Amino acid sequence: MQGEESDNSQAIGKAEIDAAELDEPHRKMLEFVELLTRSAYKTTDSDVEQLRIAGWDDQQIAEMVYIAALFALFNRVADAFGLADPKYGEMPGP
């Protein structure tokens, strides 16, 4: 998806998961990452099991958690220091 300028990538960039044409594993991944981002304390064993059922292995699930956590960290640091929003979604392609 990186570098892609499609309706799917635009919908995902706007967090409009339902508007994107995704296969079930990728939809489950994005739903899980949204749960982690918005309310990680609500994550259950069942949520992780649903990812396994969708075909993700434990290493991939761990990477989802690590990446979501790093983005949360970066966003909070940027907010704490008052850094300007770089507006990535509005940046022109290469």
BELTA-V509947 format. One record per backbone hydrogen bond with DSSP energy under -1.0 kcal/mol. NH is the residue of the N-H (numbers start at 1). CO is the residue of the C=O. If there is no record, write none. Layout:
BEGIN
[[NH;CO] [NH;CO]]
END
This chain:
BEGIN
[[4;1] [10;6] [11;7] [12;8] [13;9] [14;10] [15;12] [16;11] [19;16] [20;17] [22;20] [27;23] [28;24] [29;25] [30;26] [31;27] [32;28] [33;29] [34;30] [35;31] [36;32] [37;33] [38;34] [39;35] [42;39] [43;40] [48;44] [49;45] [50;46] [51;47] [52;48] [53;49] [54;50] [55;52] [56;51] [61;57] [62;58] [63;59] [64;60] [65;61] [66;62] [67;63] [68;64] [69;65] [70;66] [71;67] [72;68] [73;69] [74;70] [75;71] [76;72] [77;73] [78;74] [79;75] [80;76] [81;77] [82;79] [83;78] [90;87] [91;88]]
END
